[in-house]
Amino acid sequence: MTDNFCERLNDVITDSYSLFNRVEQNMLTKSKRINLSISELHMLEVINKCPIRGKMIGEIASELMITPSSVTIAVNRLEKKGYVVRKKSLEDGRQVYVNLTDKGRHADRIHKRFHKNMARSISDGMTLEEKNILLSCIDRMNIFLTSRLKKEETYRELKKSA
C-alpha cells in the first residue's frame, strides 16, 4: 500500500509542478505587456517585498537560493527591460539597492493576482478542515524540501573547503 501511495504522490507532485509552470507561462504569454520569464517574475516578487528600501543583490540571491552573479545578470536584463532600477544607499554609497519601477510593480501585481485567483479557485468548495489539511500537507512538503536544500548546501560547502 505504501509503495502505491508513494508512486501516486510522486505523480501528483510532478504533474502539479509541470502544470503549474505551464499555466504560469501561459499567463505570461497572454499578457503581451509583460516581457518576462517566470524566473524574472519571481525575482520581481522578491524585490517587491521591500518596496521602499529595495533589496541588495545578496539578499535576492539568498531568498531565491541562487548565486549573486546569477542575480546580477538577471538584474542587468530586468534593468534594460525597464522593470528595475539600482539605487545607491544614502547611508553607505557602497551598498546598492534594487527597486521596482512602475512597470515592475505592474508586472508583480498581475503575477500576485494570478496566484491569488489560482488559490481561490483551488480552495473553492473546500471545507475548512480540507483547507487546513491541504495547508498542513504543503507545509510538511516545504519543510522537507527546505531541509533537503540545506543539507545539499552544507555538503557543497564542506566539499569546497576540503
N, C-alpha and C positions, 0 to 999 in steps of 0.2 A: 504494500500500500504506500509506504513512504517513497519508494522509487517512482511510482506513478505520480504521486503528488509533486515530487521534485521536478520530474520531467514537465509536468503541466505548468508548474510555477515558472520554470525556466522559459517555456514557450510564451507564457503570458507576459513575462517581463521583457523578453527580447522583442516580441511583437509590439508591445506597447511603446517601447523605446523607438522602434523603427517608425511606427505610425505617428507618434508624437512629432518626430523630426520631419516627416513628410508633410504633416498638416501645418506645422510651423513654417516650413519652406514654402508651401502653397500660399500661406498668408502673406509672406514677403513678396512672392511673385505677383500676386494680385494687387498689392499696394504699389502702384507704379511710382509713387513719390518717395519710396524708401529704397535706396540703392545700397543695401547692406547684406552681409552674410549673417547666418544665425549667430556665429561666434562674435561678430562685431556688435550685433544687437544685444547679446548678453554682456558684452563689455560696457555698453552704454548704460545698461541696467545697474551694473556695479558702480560706475562713476556717479550715477544719479543718486546713490544712497547718501552722498554728502553734497547736496546741491549748492550749498553756499561756499564752502571751502574748496570742494573738489577732492580728488584723490590723487595721491602720488603714484608713480609707476610701480613702486614696490608694493604698495597696498593693493593695487589692482591685481598684480601678479599673485600675491598671496591669496587673495579671495578666489581668483579663478584657477589657482593651482597650476600656473604656467610660469615660464621664466620671464624675468624682467625684460630681456631682449625681445621676446615674442610680443610683450605688451608694447614696447617702444615701436616696433614695426607696425603693429595694428593701430596704435595712436597716430602714427605718421599718416597712415591711409585714411583714418577717420578725419584727421585734420584737413587733408586735401579734399575730402568729400564734403567738408563743411559741417560735420557733426560735433566736433570738439574743438576746444582751444586750450592752449597751455598758458598758464599764468604763474609768474614768479611770486613767491611768498613775500609779503611786505616785511615780515619779521626776519627772514633769512633768505637772502637772494639766491642762495644755492639750491633751495627747495623749489621744485616746480610742481604745480598742481594742474590736473587735467579737469576741465569743466565742460559740460554740455552747452552747445549753442541752442538757439531756439529750435533749429532743425533737429538737433539731437534729442531735445526734450519732447518734441512732437513724435519722433520715432519711438521713444521709450514709452510714451503714453499709449500709442497704438499697440505696442507689444504687451504692456500691462493689461490693457483692455482685452486683448486676445486671451491671455492667461485667465483673467477673471471670468470671462464668458465660458471658457472651457471648464473651469472648476465648477461653475454654476450648473452647466449642462450635465456634467458627470454626477453631481450630487442631487440634482432634481429628482424628487420621488423617493429619496432615501430617508429612512427613519433616522432619528438622532443616534440611535445605537449603531446603525450601519455606518453612519458618518464617522463616529468615534472609532469603530473597528478599522475602517479604511485608513484613517489618520494614524492609528496605532501601528498598523502593518507597514505603512510607508515610513513612519518614524524609525521603526525597527530596521528596515532595509537601509535607510540613510545612516544609522548608527553603524551597521555592519560595513557599509561602503567607506565611510569616513575612517573607521578603524583600519580597514584594509589599505587605504591610501597612506595613512600614517606609517604603517608597518613597511610599506614599499619605499617611502621616503627615507625612513630610518635606515633601511637596508642599503639604499643608494649612497647615503651619507657615509655609512661605515665602509662601504666598498671604495669610495673616493679617498678616504683617509688612510686606507691600508696600503 
